[in-house]
Structures are given as C-alpha cells and as structure tokens.
Amino acid sequence: MTEFEAARTKRSISPEAEEILGLYFPALDHGFVSLVDYMGTDEDIERAARVSYGHGTRKRSATRGLIRYLRRHKHTTPSEMVELKFHCCMPIFVARQWIRHRTANVNELSGRYSLIPLLFYTPPIDQLQTQSRSNNQGRSGQVVGVDLRQEAERRWNSSRQDAAETYEWLTTQDIARELARIDLPLSTYTQWYWKIDLHNLLHFLTLRVDRHAQWEIQEFGKLMAGMLKRVAPLSYEAWIDYDVCGGHFSRMELDLLRSMVSADEGGVRSAQTTVSRDRMLEAGLSAREADELLAKLKPTEVPSFDLDLGQAKTAEHFAQRFADAVPRGDQTPAE
C-alpha cells in the first residue's frame, strides 16, 4: 500500500499485512491459506483497553508494555477488537478437527450446490508413520518401510479412484449432488472462509502449532501464525513469550520449585537441592504430570513462523488447479 493509499483510509493498517493480502500460501499437497482481510492492529487493542486514548497518542513502547500486561494477566477482551479473515483449503479430516474450535464465523464449500474437485491428500514420506504406543491419538515418529508405504499408497489410490469414478458417474446420471458426494473419503479437499477475533485465534494457534497436534493441522497453524505476525506483531510476540514458549504451573509444581529456590524482594536464591522423580510423585503429581513438569523446564527453541513470500501463489493459480479437478460430466449452475 502506497503512502497515498494509506492516507485515504482512517482504518488502522499494518503495511506488513497489506503486503500479503490476497496471496495464497501452499499447505500440504493441494491446500492453502490466504489472509483475505483484517480489522484492527495492536494499536486497536490498546485503544480498547484504555478507551480514552485516540490515534497517535501513545509510544510504541507503551503499546507493547500494555499488550504484554494484558496477555500475561489473561485480560482478553481488548484482543477481541481485532479480527482476521482467512480463505483456507484443507482435507476434510483436518477441517473436522479445525471446526471443533467453535469461535469463528465459517462458510464452507457446499457439496450440495457445487461439484467437488477430486483432489485427495497423501502424507509425505516422513509423515507416514506407525501408531504411537504411548499416545493413542498420535504417531510414533517411526517412518514405515518402503514396501508398506507402497502398499498403503496403492490401497489409497485404488479406493480413491473408485470413489471418484462413482461420484463422477452419479453426477452424470443426474443423481442429486448431495447424494453423489456421500462416499467421498476424508482425504478429499474442502475449503472455507474463516473469520475469527484475535483472542480466539491465539487460543486456536496455541493448540494447533503445538508439537502434540496432528502434523497436518500444524502446517496450517504455522502459516496463520506467520500472517498474524504481520497484522499484530506485538500481540504475536506476547503470545510466543507467554503461551508458545511460556508455561503454567500447578500448585504442586510450584511447591516443588519453591523447595529448590526461595524468592523475596532481594531476588531469587537457590537451595542447591535435587528434587527426584519419586519426590514429585510424593508431592501429588501423577507420573504423567511429572513427565510434563520435566518437559516444561527443558530449554525451548523460539519459533519464528515467518512467511516465505517466495512460496506465495495467486488466487488464480489455485482456482485453475481446482477447476481442472472438477468432474467434467456436469457443470456447476451459473450464479
């Protein structure tokens, strides 16, 4: 956005966000995320919190201090003043995880009205892994062998081809689209517009960029975090510091930490003692809680989530890809 264009609006804008509006960033093999619009920036959060301050009356350092205070003490209402609108395309099984966050406005592609592009997700080689023995909803980290992968892909491709041919045949026979779609697999791509306020977006991202989240939805979360960084960089920074790389401690955990250090107005002093795992269990922690406490205390690498603008595509690029994947036996009604 040029200085002239910026002068024509009274809205709060972020030049970094303006730079990526309308750009489409690939995710997985056929998906994407695009920031199509936003309302508000860090300054709007401060104005909502302070109410009496207008545009340009505060230094950036003061804005940063307030935003960090709000985040630190869980004062979330001011961050609801900022909204982001995304256009996203993902496999249906990812969408079903995503939609569990019931705090956004969503409008999804309708398979009752439109023909569904026959594009299906296949995991990359390093993500086709065995089942975890310690986490019933996760992967083990162990990549399957070549023979097993080839057989899995053969079976996937076979069932998908059957489903695609059935779908295309049913639509050419004038079977209602709402019925023709019912046997398409969860790997089929869908898309939606997704609008959410900053408070709820940060909650979504905290869960979905976490290493315990399913890898596929992490890929979307990382892109969205990079877009947030451009809309509200101070809020993004506070989120990284207090949520992504920060930690929350229970009463028992704090008691254990207090047994190792003491604090007063003069500072923090070490008791130079060791708290064993058995001591953790005696303090009331479960075995899993003890593991989680140890994980919290390990050094954390700070992620950047910076967007690679060289990977961005135009809307037309993806529109053509999806148009090419639509069954040819029928045509979508003109709008």
PAMI-586689 format. One record per residue (C-alpha): x, y, z; residue in three letters. Coordinates in Angstrom, 1 decimal. Example, Ala and Ser with C-alpha at 12.3 -4.5 7.8 and 13.67 -1.06 7.14 Angstrom:
2
<c1 = 12.3 | c2 = -4.5 | c3 = 7.8 | type = ALA>
<c1 = 13.7 | c2 = -1.1 | c3 = 7.1 | type = SER>
//
This chain:
335
<c1 = 0.0 | c2 = 0.0 | c3 = 0.0 | type = MET>
<c1 = 1.4 | c2 = 3.4 | c3 = -1.0 | type = THR>
<c1 = 1.5 | c2 = 6.4 | c3 = 1.3 | type = GLU>
<c1 = -1.2 | c2 = 8.0 | c3 = -0.8 | type = PHE>
<c1 = -3.5 | c2 = 5.0 | c3 = -0.4 | type = GLU>
<c1 = -2.8 | c2 = 4.8 | c3 = 3.3 | type = ALA>
<c1 = -3.8 | c2 = 8.4 | c3 = 3.7 | type = ALA>
<c1 = -7.2 | c2 = 7.7 | c3 = 2.1 | type = ARG>
<c1 = -8.3 | c2 = 5.4 | c3 = 4.9 | type = THR>
<c1 = -9.0 | c2 = 6.1 | c3 = 8.6 | type = LYS>
<c1 = -8.7 | c2 = 2.4 | c3 = 9.5 | type = ARG>
<c1 = -5.7 | c2 = 1.1 | c3 = 11.4 | type = SER>
<c1 = -3.5 | c2 = -0.7 | c3 = 8.9 | type = ILE>
<c1 = -0.3 | c2 = -2.8 | c3 = 9.0 | type = SER>
<c1 = 2.0 | c2 = -2.4 | c3 = 6.0 | type = PRO>
<c1 = 3.3 | c2 = -5.9 | c3 = 6.5 | type = GLU>
<c1 = -0.2 | c2 = -7.3 | c3 = 6.5 | type = ALA>
<c1 = -1.1 | c2 = -5.3 | c3 = 3.4 | type = GLU>
<c1 = 1.8 | c2 = -6.8 | c3 = 1.6 | type = GLU>
<c1 = 0.3 | c2 = -10.4 | c3 = 1.8 | type = ILE>
<c1 = -3.4 | c2 = -9.7 | c3 = 1.4 | type = LEU>
<c1 = -4.7 | c2 = -11.8 | c3 = -1.4 | type = GLY>
<c1 = -1.5 | c2 = -14.0 | c3 = -1.6 | type = LEU>
<c1 = -2.1 | c2 = -17.8 | c3 = -1.3 | type = TYR>
<c1 = 0.4 | c2 = -19.9 | c3 = 0.6 | type = PHE>
<c1 = 0.5 | c2 = -23.6 | c3 = -0.2 | type = PRO>
<c1 = -0.2 | c2 = -26.1 | c3 = 2.6 | type = ALA>
<c1 = 0.2 | c2 = -29.9 | c3 = 2.3 | type = LEU>
<c1 = -0.1 | c2 = -31.2 | c3 = -1.3 | type = ASP>
<c1 = -3.2 | c2 = -29.3 | c3 = -2.5 | type = HIS>
<c1 = -4.2 | c2 = -26.9 | c3 = 0.3 | type = GLY>
<c1 = -3.6 | c2 = -23.3 | c3 = 1.0 | type = PHE>
<c1 = -4.1 | c2 = -20.4 | c3 = 3.4 | type = VAL>
<c1 = -4.7 | c2 = -16.8 | c3 = 2.4 | type = SER>
<c1 = -5.3 | c2 = -13.7 | c3 = 4.6 | type = LEU>
<c1 = -8.1 | c2 = -12.0 | c3 = 2.7 | type = VAL>
<c1 = -8.9 | c2 = -9.2 | c3 = 5.2 | type = ASP>
<c1 = -8.3 | c2 = -8.0 | c3 = 8.7 | type = TYR>
<c1 = -9.8 | c2 = -5.4 | c3 = 11.0 | type = MET>
<c1 = -7.6 | c2 = -3.7 | c3 = 13.6 | type = GLY>
<c1 = -3.9 | c2 = -3.9 | c3 = 14.7 | type = THR>
<c1 = -2.0 | c2 = -3.8 | c3 = 18.0 | type = ASP>
<c1 = -3.0 | c2 = -0.1 | c3 = 18.5 | type = GLU>
<c1 = -6.7 | c2 = -1.0 | c3 = 18.4 | type = ASP>
<c1 = -6.1 | c2 = -3.4 | c3 = 21.3 | type = ILE>
<c1 = -4.5 | c2 = -0.6 | c3 = 23.3 | type = GLU>
<c1 = -7.3 | c2 = 1.9 | c3 = 22.5 | type = ARG>
<c1 = -9.9 | c2 = -0.7 | c3 = 23.5 | type = ALA>
<c1 = -8.1 | c2 = -1.3 | c3 = 26.8 | type = ALA>
<c1 = -7.5 | c2 = 2.4 | c3 = 27.6 | type = ARG>
<c1 = -10.7 | c2 = 3.7 | c3 = 25.9 | type = VAL>
<c1 = -9.7 | c2 = 7.4 | c3 = 26.4 | type = SER>
<c1 = -6.7 | c2 = 7.4 | c3 = 24.0 | type = TYR>
<c1 = -7.1 | c2 = 8.2 | c3 = 20.4 | type = GLY>
<c1 = -4.9 | c2 = 7.6 | c3 = 17.4 | type = HIS>
<c1 = -1.2 | c2 = 8.5 | c3 = 17.7 | type = GLY>
<c1 = -1.2 | c2 = 9.5 | c3 = 21.3 | type = THR>
<c1 = 1.0 | c2 = 6.7 | c3 = 22.6 | type = ARG>
<c1 = 4.5 | c2 = 5.5 | c3 = 22.0 | type = LYS>
<c1 = 5.1 | c2 = 2.0 | c3 = 20.6 | type = ARG>
<c1 = 6.9 | c2 = 1.0 | c3 = 23.8 | type = SER>
<c1 = 3.8 | c2 = 1.9 | c3 = 25.8 | type = ALA>
<c1 = 1.6 | c2 = -0.1 | c3 = 23.5 | type = THR>
<c1 = 4.0 | c2 = -3.1 | c3 = 23.8 | type = ARG>
<c1 = 4.0 | c2 = -2.9 | c3 = 27.6 | type = GLY>
<c1 = 0.2 | c2 = -2.8 | c3 = 27.8 | type = LEU>
<c1 = -0.3 | c2 = -5.7 | c3 = 25.4 | type = ILE>
<c1 = 2.2 | c2 = -7.8 | c3 = 27.3 | type = ARG>
<c1 = 0.5 | c2 = -7.0 | c3 = 30.6 | type = TYR>
<c1 = -2.9 | c2 = -7.9 | c3 = 29.1 | type = LEU>
<c1 = -1.6 | c2 = -11.2 | c3 = 27.8 | type = ARG>
<c1 = 0.3 | c2 = -12.0 | c3 = 31.0 | type = ARG>
<c1 = -2.7 | c2 = -11.5 | c3 = 33.2 | type = HIS>
<c1 = -5.3 | c2 = -13.0 | c3 = 30.8 | type = LYS>
<c1 = -7.2 | c2 = -9.8 | c3 = 30.1 | type = HIS>
<c1 = -8.6 | c2 = -11.0 | c3 = 26.8 | type = THR>
<c1 = -11.5 | c2 = -8.7 | c3 = 25.9 | type = THR>
<c1 = -9.4 | c2 = -6.0 | c3 = 24.2 | type = PRO>
<c1 = -7.9 | c2 = -8.5 | c3 = 21.8 | type = SER>
<c1 = -11.4 | c2 = -9.4 | c3 = 20.6 | type = GLU>
<c1 = -11.4 | c2 = -6.0 | c3 = 18.9 | type = MET>
<c1 = -9.1 | c2 = -7.3 | c3 = 16.2 | type = VAL>
<c1 = -10.3 | c2 = -9.8 | c3 = 13.6 | type = GLU>
<c1 = -8.7 | c2 = -11.8 | c3 = 10.8 | type = LEU>
<c1 = -10.4 | c2 = -13.4 | c3 = 7.8 | type = LYS>
<c1 = -8.8 | c2 = -16.4 | c3 = 6.1 | type = PHE>
<c1 = -9.5 | c2 = -18.4 | c3 = 3.0 | type = HIS>
<c1 = -8.3 | c2 = -21.9 | c3 = 3.7 | type = CYS>
<c1 = -8.3 | c2 = -25.2 | c3 = 1.8 | type = CYS>
<c1 = -7.6 | c2 = -28.5 | c3 = 3.6 | type = MET>
<c1 = -8.5 | c2 = -32.2 | c3 = 3.7 | type = PRO>
<c1 = -11.9 | c2 = -32.9 | c3 = 5.2 | type = ILE>
<c1 = -10.3 | c2 = -34.8 | c3 = 8.2 | type = PHE>
<c1 = -8.3 | c2 = -31.6 | c3 = 9.0 | type = VAL>
<c1 = -11.4 | c2 = -29.5 | c3 = 8.7 | type = ALA>
<c1 = -13.3 | c2 = -31.7 | c3 = 11.2 | type = ARG>
<c1 = -10.5 | c2 = -31.1 | c3 = 13.7 | type = GLN>
<c1 = -10.5 | c2 = -27.4 | c3 = 12.9 | type = TRP>
<c1 = -14.2 | c2 = -26.9 | c3 = 13.3 | type = ILE>
<c1 = -14.1 | c2 = -28.1 | c3 = 16.9 | type = ARG>
<c1 = -12.9 | c2 = -24.5 | c3 = 17.6 | type = HIS>
<c1 = -16.5 | c2 = -23.1 | c3 = 17.7 | type = ARG>
<c1 = -15.5 | c2 = -19.5 | c3 = 18.0 | type = THR>
<c1 = -15.3 | c2 = -18.4 | c3 = 14.3 | type = ALA>
<c1 = -17.6 | c2 = -17.4 | c3 = 11.5 | type = ASN>
<c1 = -17.3 | c2 = -20.1 | c3 = 8.8 | type = VAL>
<c1 = -18.7 | c2 = -20.6 | c3 = 5.3 | type = ASN>
<c1 = -17.6 | c2 = -23.9 | c3 = 3.7 | type = GLU>
<c1 = -17.7 | c2 = -25.1 | c3 = 0.2 | type = LEU>
<c1 = -21.2 | c2 = -26.7 | c3 = -0.4 | type = SER>
<c1 = -21.1 | c2 = -30.2 | c3 = -1.9 | type = GLY>
<c1 = -24.9 | c2 = -29.9 | c3 = -2.3 | type = ARG>
<c1 = -24.6 | c2 = -27.0 | c3 = -4.7 | type = TYR>
<c1 = -21.1 | c2 = -27.3 | c3 = -6.3 | type = SER>
<c1 = -19.2 | c2 = -30.2 | c3 = -7.8 | type = LEU>
<c1 = -16.4 | c2 = -31.2 | c3 = -5.5 | type = ILE>
<c1 = -12.9 | c2 = -31.1 | c3 = -7.0 | type = PRO>
<c1 = -11.4 | c2 = -34.6 | c3 = -6.9 | type = LEU>
<c1 = -8.2 | c2 = -33.8 | c3 = -5.1 | type = LEU>
<c1 = -7.0 | c2 = -36.1 | c3 = -2.3 | type = PHE>
<c1 = -4.4 | c2 = -35.8 | c3 = 0.4 | type = TYR>
<c1 = -1.4 | c2 = -38.2 | c3 = 0.6 | type = THR>
<c1 = 1.0 | c2 = -37.8 | c3 = 3.5 | type = PRO>
<c1 = 4.7 | c2 = -37.1 | c3 = 2.6 | type = PRO>
<c1 = 7.2 | c2 = -39.9 | c3 = 3.1 | type = ILE>
<c1 = 8.4 | c2 = -38.7 | c3 = 6.5 | type = ASP>
<c1 = 4.9 | c2 = -38.4 | c3 = 7.9 | type = GLN>
<c1 = 3.6 | c2 = -41.9 | c3 = 7.1 | type = LEU>
<c1 = 4.4 | c2 = -43.4 | c3 = 10.5 | type = GLN>
<c1 = 3.3 | c2 = -46.2 | c3 = 12.8 | type = THR>
<c1 = 0.9 | c2 = -45.8 | c3 = 15.7 | type = GLN>
<c1 = 2.4 | c2 = -44.4 | c3 = 18.9 | type = SER>
<c1 = 2.3 | c2 = -46.8 | c3 = 21.9 | type = ARG>
<c1 = 2.2 | c2 = -44.0 | c3 = 24.4 | type = SER>
<c1 = -0.3 | c2 = -41.7 | c3 = 22.7 | type = ASN>
<c1 = -3.5 | c2 = -43.2 | c3 = 21.4 | type = ASN>
<c1 = -4.1 | c2 = -40.2 | c3 = 19.1 | type = GLN>
<c1 = -0.6 | c2 = -39.7 | c3 = 17.6 | type = GLY>
<c1 = 2.2 | c2 = -41.1 | c3 = 15.5 | type = ARG>
<c1 = 5.3 | c2 = -42.8 | c3 = 16.9 | type = SER>
<c1 = 7.9 | c2 = -40.9 | c3 = 14.9 | type = GLY>
<c1 = 8.9 | c2 = -44.2 | c3 = 13.2 | type = GLN>
<c1 = 8.6 | c2 = -43.9 | c3 = 9.4 | type = VAL>
<c1 = 7.2 | c2 = -47.1 | c3 = 7.8 | type = VAL>
<c1 = 9.3 | c2 = -49.1 | c3 = 5.4 | type = GLY>
<c1 = 9.2 | c2 = -48.7 | c3 = 1.6 | type = VAL>
<c1 = 7.2 | c2 = -51.8 | c3 = 0.9 | type = ASP>
<c1 = 4.5 | c2 = -50.9 | c3 = 3.5 | type = LEU>
<c1 = 4.3 | c2 = -47.4 | c3 = 2.2 | type = ARG>
<c1 = 3.9 | c2 = -48.5 | c3 = -1.4 | type = GLN>
<c1 = 1.1 | c2 = -50.9 | c3 = -0.4 | type = GLU>
<c1 = -0.6 | c2 = -48.2 | c3 = 1.6 | type = ALA>
<c1 = -0.5 | c2 = -45.8 | c3 = -1.3 | type = GLU>
<c1 = -1.7 | c2 = -48.5 | c3 = -3.7 | type = ARG>
<c1 = -4.7 | c2 = -49.1 | c3 = -1.5 | type = ARG>
<c1 = -5.4 | c2 = -45.4 | c3 = -1.0 | type = TRP>
<c1 = -5.2 | c2 = -44.7 | c3 = -4.7 | type = ASN>
<c1 = -7.4 | c2 = -47.7 | c3 = -5.6 | type = SER>
<c1 = -10.2 | c2 = -46.7 | c3 = -3.1 | type = SER>
<c1 = -10.0 | c2 = -43.0 | c3 = -4.2 | type = ARG>
<c1 = -10.2 | c2 = -43.9 | c3 = -7.8 | type = GLN>
<c1 = -13.3 | c2 = -46.0 | c3 = -7.2 | type = ASP>
<c1 = -14.9 | c2 = -43.2 | c3 = -5.1 | type = ALA>
<c1 = -14.0 | c2 = -40.6 | c3 = -7.7 | type = ALA>
<c1 = -15.4 | c2 = -42.7 | c3 = -10.6 | type = GLU>
<c1 = -18.6 | c2 = -43.4 | c3 = -8.6 | type = THR>
<c1 = -19.0 | c2 = -39.7 | c3 = -7.8 | type = TYR>
<c1 = -18.5 | c2 = -38.6 | c3 = -11.4 | type = GLU>
<c1 = -20.9 | c2 = -41.3 | c3 = -12.7 | type = TRP>
<c1 = -23.6 | c2 = -40.4 | c3 = -10.2 | type = LEU>
<c1 = -23.4 | c2 = -36.7 | c3 = -11.2 | type = THR>
<c1 = -23.6 | c2 = -37.6 | c3 = -14.9 | type = THR>
<c1 = -26.7 | c2 = -39.7 | c3 = -14.2 | type = GLN>
<c1 = -28.4 | c2 = -36.6 | c3 = -12.7 | type = ASP>
<c1 = -28.3 | c2 = -38.0 | c3 = -9.2 | type = ILE>
<c1 = -28.5 | c2 = -35.2 | c3 = -6.7 | type = ALA>
<c1 = -25.1 | c2 = -33.8 | c3 = -5.7 | type = ARG>
<c1 = -26.0 | c2 = -34.0 | c3 = -2.0 | type = GLU>
<c1 = -26.2 | c2 = -37.8 | c3 = -2.5 | type = LEU>
<c1 = -23.4 | c2 = -38.3 | c3 = -5.0 | type = ALA>
<c1 = -20.9 | c2 = -37.0 | c3 = -2.5 | type = ARG>
<c1 = -21.6 | c2 = -39.3 | c3 = 0.4 | type = ILE>
<c1 = -18.9 | c2 = -41.8 | c3 = -0.3 | type = ASP>
<c1 = -16.0 | c2 = -39.4 | c3 = -1.0 | type = LEU>
<c1 = -13.2 | c2 = -40.1 | c3 = 1.5 | type = PRO>
<c1 = -12.0 | c2 = -37.9 | c3 = 4.3 | type = LEU>
<c1 = -8.8 | c2 = -37.2 | c3 = 2.3 | type = SER>
<c1 = -10.9 | c2 = -35.1 | c3 = -0.2 | type = THR>
<c1 = -10.1 | c2 = -31.4 | c3 = 0.0 | type = TYR>
<c1 = -12.7 | c2 = -28.8 | c3 = 1.1 | type = THR>
<c1 = -12.3 | c2 = -25.1 | c3 = 1.6 | type = GLN>
<c1 = -13.9 | c2 = -22.3 | c3 = 3.6 | type = TRP>
<c1 = -13.8 | c2 = -18.7 | c3 = 4.6 | type = TYR>
<c1 = -12.9 | c2 = -18.5 | c3 = 8.3 | type = TRP>
<c1 = -13.2 | c2 = -15.2 | c3 = 10.3 | type = LYS>
<c1 = -12.1 | c2 = -15.0 | c3 = 13.9 | type = ILE>
<c1 = -11.2 | c2 = -12.5 | c3 = 16.6 | type = ASP>
<c1 = -7.6 | c2 = -12.3 | c3 = 17.8 | type = LEU>
<c1 = -8.3 | c2 = -13.7 | c3 = 21.3 | type = HIS>
<c1 = -9.9 | c2 = -16.9 | c3 = 19.9 | type = ASN>
<c1 = -7.3 | c2 = -17.1 | c3 = 17.1 | type = LEU>
<c1 = -4.5 | c2 = -17.2 | c3 = 19.7 | type = LEU>
<c1 = -6.2 | c2 = -20.0 | c3 = 21.6 | type = HIS>
<c1 = -6.6 | c2 = -21.9 | c3 = 18.3 | type = PHE>
<c1 = -2.9 | c2 = -21.4 | c3 = 17.4 | type = LEU>
<c1 = -1.6 | c2 = -22.3 | c3 = 20.8 | type = THR>
<c1 = -3.2 | c2 = -25.7 | c3 = 20.5 | type = LEU>
<c1 = -2.6 | c2 = -26.3 | c3 = 16.8 | type = ARG>
<c1 = 1.1 | c2 = -25.2 | c3 = 16.5 | type = VAL>
<c1 = 1.9 | c2 = -27.4 | c3 = 19.5 | type = ASP>
<c1 = 4.1 | c2 = -30.4 | c3 = 18.6 | type = ARG>
<c1 = 1.4 | c2 = -32.7 | c3 = 20.0 | type = HIS>
<c1 = -1.2 | c2 = -31.5 | c3 = 17.5 | type = ALA>
<c1 = -1.6 | c2 = -33.6 | c3 = 14.3 | type = GLN>
<c1 = 1.2 | c2 = -32.7 | c3 = 11.9 | type = TRP>
<c1 = -1.2 | c2 = -31.7 | c3 = 9.1 | type = GLU>
<c1 = -3.1 | c2 = -29.1 | c3 = 11.1 | type = ILE>
<c1 = 0.2 | c2 = -27.8 | c3 = 12.4 | type = GLN>
<c1 = 1.1 | c2 = -26.9 | c3 = 8.9 | type = GLU>
<c1 = -1.9 | c2 = -24.6 | c3 = 8.6 | type = PHE>
<c1 = -1.4 | c2 = -23.2 | c3 = 12.1 | type = GLY>
<c1 = 2.2 | c2 = -22.2 | c3 = 11.2 | type = LYS>
<c1 = 1.1 | c2 = -20.2 | c3 = 8.1 | type = LEU>
<c1 = -1.7 | c2 = -18.5 | c3 = 10.1 | type = MET>
<c1 = 0.8 | c2 = -17.6 | c3 = 12.8 | type = ALA>
<c1 = 3.0 | c2 = -16.0 | c3 = 10.2 | type = GLY>
<c1 = 0.1 | c2 = -13.9 | c3 = 9.0 | type = MET>
<c1 = -0.8 | c2 = -12.9 | c3 = 12.5 | type = LEU>
<c1 = 2.8 | c2 = -11.7 | c3 = 13.0 | type = LYS>
<c1 = 2.2 | c2 = -9.2 | c3 = 10.2 | type = ARG>
<c1 = -1.1 | c2 = -8.0 | c3 = 11.4 | type = VAL>
<c1 = -0.4 | c2 = -7.6 | c3 = 15.1 | type = ALA>
<c1 = 3.4 | c2 = -8.2 | c3 = 15.8 | type = PRO>
<c1 = 3.3 | c2 = -7.1 | c3 = 19.4 | type = LEU>
<c1 = 0.4 | c2 = -9.4 | c3 = 20.2 | type = SER>
<c1 = 2.3 | c2 = -12.2 | c3 = 18.3 | type = TYR>
<c1 = 5.4 | c2 = -11.5 | c3 = 20.4 | type = GLU>
<c1 = 3.5 | c2 = -11.7 | c3 = 23.7 | type = ALA>
<c1 = 1.8 | c2 = -14.9 | c3 = 22.5 | type = TRP>
<c1 = 5.1 | c2 = -16.5 | c3 = 21.7 | type = ILE>
<c1 = 6.7 | c2 = -15.4 | c3 = 25.1 | type = ASP>
<c1 = 3.8 | c2 = -16.3 | c3 = 27.4 | type = TYR>
<c1 = 2.0 | c2 = -19.2 | c3 = 25.6 | type = ASP>
<c1 = 4.1 | c2 = -20.9 | c3 = 23.0 | type = VAL>
<c1 = 7.4 | c2 = -20.8 | c3 = 24.9 | type = CYS>
<c1 = 5.9 | c2 = -20.0 | c3 = 28.3 | type = GLY>
<c1 = 4.5 | c2 = -22.4 | c3 = 30.9 | type = GLY>
<c1 = 1.8 | c2 = -22.7 | c3 = 33.5 | type = HIS>
<c1 = 2.4 | c2 = -24.4 | c3 = 36.9 | type = PHE>
<c1 = 0.1 | c2 = -26.2 | c3 = 39.2 | type = SER>
<c1 = 0.1 | c2 = -25.7 | c3 = 43.0 | type = ARG>
<c1 = 2.2 | c2 = -28.9 | c3 = 43.4 | type = MET>
<c1 = 4.6 | c2 = -27.9 | c3 = 40.8 | type = GLU>
<c1 = 5.2 | c2 = -24.6 | c3 = 42.4 | type = LEU>
<c1 = 5.7 | c2 = -26.2 | c3 = 45.8 | type = ASP>
<c1 = 8.4 | c2 = -28.4 | c3 = 44.3 | type = LEU>
<c1 = 10.1 | c2 = -25.4 | c3 = 42.7 | type = LEU>
<c1 = 9.9 | c2 = -23.4 | c3 = 45.9 | type = ARG>
<c1 = 11.7 | c2 = -26.3 | c3 = 47.6 | type = SER>
<c1 = 14.6 | c2 = -25.6 | c3 = 45.2 | type = MET>
<c1 = 14.6 | c2 = -21.8 | c3 = 45.2 | type = VAL>
<c1 = 13.5 | c2 = -19.0 | c3 = 47.5 | type = SER>
<c1 = 12.4 | c2 = -15.5 | c3 = 46.5 | type = ALA>
<c1 = 12.0 | c2 = -12.2 | c3 = 48.2 | type = ASP>
<c1 = 12.4 | c2 = -8.5 | c3 = 47.3 | type = GLU>
<c1 = 16.1 | c2 = -9.1 | c3 = 47.1 | type = GLY>
<c1 = 16.0 | c2 = -11.7 | c3 = 44.4 | type = GLY>
<c1 = 15.9 | c2 = -15.4 | c3 = 43.9 | type = VAL>
<c1 = 18.3 | c2 = -17.8 | c3 = 45.7 | type = ARG>
<c1 = 19.0 | c2 = -21.5 | c3 = 45.1 | type = SER>
<c1 = 18.6 | c2 = -24.1 | c3 = 47.8 | type = ALA>
<c1 = 21.1 | c2 = -26.2 | c3 = 45.9 | type = GLN>
<c1 = 19.0 | c2 = -29.4 | c3 = 46.2 | type = THR>
<c1 = 17.6 | c2 = -32.0 | c3 = 43.8 | type = THR>
<c1 = 14.0 | c2 = -33.0 | c3 = 43.5 | type = VAL>
<c1 = 13.8 | c2 = -36.6 | c3 = 42.4 | type = SER>
<c1 = 11.0 | c2 = -38.1 | c3 = 40.4 | type = ARG>
<c1 = 9.9 | c2 = -40.1 | c3 = 43.5 | type = ASP>
<c1 = 9.7 | c2 = -36.7 | c3 = 45.4 | type = ARG>
<c1 = 7.5 | c2 = -35.4 | c3 = 42.6 | type = MET>
<c1 = 5.1 | c2 = -38.4 | c3 = 43.0 | type = LEU>
<c1 = 5.1 | c2 = -37.9 | c3 = 46.8 | type = GLU>
<c1 = 4.1 | c2 = -34.3 | c3 = 46.2 | type = ALA>
<c1 = 0.9 | c2 = -35.4 | c3 = 44.5 | type = GLY>
<c1 = 1.9 | c2 = -35.4 | c3 = 40.8 | type = LEU>
<c1 = 0.9 | c2 = -38.3 | c3 = 38.7 | type = SER>
<c1 = 3.6 | c2 = -40.0 | c3 = 36.6 | type = ALA>
<c1 = 2.3 | c2 = -38.1 | c3 = 33.5 | type = ARG>
<c1 = 2.3 | c2 = -34.8 | c3 = 35.4 | type = GLU>
<c1 = 5.9 | c2 = -35.4 | c3 = 36.5 | type = ALA>
<c1 = 6.9 | c2 = -36.0 | c3 = 32.8 | type = ASP>
<c1 = 5.1 | c2 = -32.8 | c3 = 31.8 | type = GLU>
<c1 = 6.9 | c2 = -30.8 | c3 = 34.5 | type = LEU>
<c1 = 10.3 | c2 = -32.0 | c3 = 33.4 | type = LEU>
<c1 = 9.3 | c2 = -31.1 | c3 = 29.8 | type = ALA>
<c1 = 8.3 | c2 = -27.6 | c3 = 30.9 | type = LYS>
<c1 = 11.6 | c2 = -27.0 | c3 = 32.4 | type = LEU>
<c1 = 13.6 | c2 = -28.0 | c3 = 29.4 | type = LYS>
<c1 = 15.0 | c2 = -25.2 | c3 = 27.1 | type = PRO>
<c1 = 12.6 | c2 = -24.2 | c3 = 24.4 | type = THR>
<c1 = 13.5 | c2 = -23.1 | c3 = 20.9 | type = GLU>
<c1 = 11.7 | c2 = -19.9 | c3 = 19.9 | type = VAL>
<c1 = 9.9 | c2 = -20.5 | c3 = 16.6 | type = PRO>
<c1 = 9.7 | c2 = -17.7 | c3 = 14.1 | type = SER>
<c1 = 6.8 | c2 = -18.7 | c3 = 11.8 | type = PHE>
<c1 = 8.0 | c2 = -16.2 | c3 = 9.2 | type = ASP>
<c1 = 6.3 | c2 = -16.5 | c3 = 5.9 | type = LEU>
<c1 = 8.3 | c2 = -17.4 | c3 = 2.8 | type = ASP>
<c1 = 6.9 | c2 = -14.9 | c3 = 0.3 | type = LEU>
<c1 = 8.7 | c2 = -16.8 | c3 = -2.5 | type = GLY>
<c1 = 6.2 | c2 = -19.7 | c3 = -1.9 | type = GLN>
<c1 = 3.1 | c2 = -17.5 | c3 = -2.3 | type = ALA>
<c1 = 0.7 | c2 = -18.1 | c3 = -5.3 | type = LYS>
<c1 = -2.1 | c2 = -16.1 | c3 = -6.8 | type = THR>
<c1 = -5.7 | c2 = -16.9 | c3 = -6.2 | type = ALA>
<c1 = -6.0 | c2 = -17.8 | c3 = -9.9 | type = GLU>
<c1 = -3.3 | c2 = -20.4 | c3 = -9.6 | type = HIS>
<c1 = -5.4 | c2 = -22.4 | c3 = -7.1 | type = PHE>
<c1 = -8.7 | c2 = -21.6 | c3 = -8.8 | type = ALA>
<c1 = -7.3 | c2 = -23.2 | c3 = -12.0 | type = GLN>
<c1 = -6.0 | c2 = -26.3 | c3 = -10.1 | type = ARG>
<c1 = -9.4 | c2 = -26.9 | c3 = -8.6 | type = PHE>
<c1 = -11.3 | c2 = -26.2 | c3 = -11.8 | type = ALA>
<c1 = -9.1 | c2 = -28.8 | c3 = -13.5 | type = ASP>
<c1 = -10.1 | c2 = -31.4 | c3 = -10.8 | type = ALA>
<c1 = -13.8 | c2 = -30.9 | c3 = -11.1 | type = VAL>
<c1 = -15.7 | c2 = -33.8 | c3 = -12.8 | type = PRO>
<c1 = -16.4 | c2 = -33.0 | c3 = -16.5 | type = ARG>
<c1 = -19.7 | c2 = -34.8 | c3 = -16.8 | type = GLY>
<c1 = -21.7 | c2 = -31.9 | c3 = -15.3 | type = ASP>
<c1 = -21.5 | c2 = -28.2 | c3 = -14.9 | type = GLN>
<c1 = -22.0 | c2 = -26.0 | c3 = -11.8 | type = THR>
<c1 = -25.1 | c2 = -23.8 | c3 = -12.2 | type = PRO>
<c1 = -24.3 | c2 = -20.2 | c3 = -13.1 | type = ALA>
<c1 = -24.5 | c2 = -17.8 | c3 = -10.2 | type = GLU>
//
